[in-house]
Amino acid sequence: MPTTTAAAKAYRQNIKARARNTGVKNKLKKFQVRLRKALTAKNKAEATLVVKEYSRALDKAAQKKVISRNTAGRKKSRLAAALRRA
């Protein structure tokens, strides 16, 4: 357990941030699953819609520092490539 009051506060903040970040990351993973299903079903209209929503979610996660900007950019680039291949 934390020794100082500052450490205790940092610990409480960490718990809240972890819960918030976990929710955002789970949402991103659900988008990945939806996109994979749409691409394997050759449903390009659905895949295009999911890519648009997923890109927006990646940008918001990067803006809130849940993931880095470079990670968001890399994933968006790969999404676009996967959509072009489909």
Residue pairs with C-beta under 8 A, 6 or more apart in sequence:
1 8
2 8
2 10
2 11
20 66
21 66
24 57
24 60
24 61
24 64
24 66
25 61
25 66
25 67
27 57
28 54
28 57
28 58
28 61
28 67
31 50
31 53
31 54
31 57
32 54
34 50
34 54
35 47
35 50
35 51
35 54
35 79
35 82
38 44
38 46
38 47
38 50
39 47
39 82
39 83
39 86
42 86
44 83
44 86
47 83
47 86
48 83
51 79
51 80
51 83
54 79
55 76
55 79
58 67
58 72
58 75
58 76
59 72
59 76
61 67
61 72
62 68
62 69
62 71
62 72
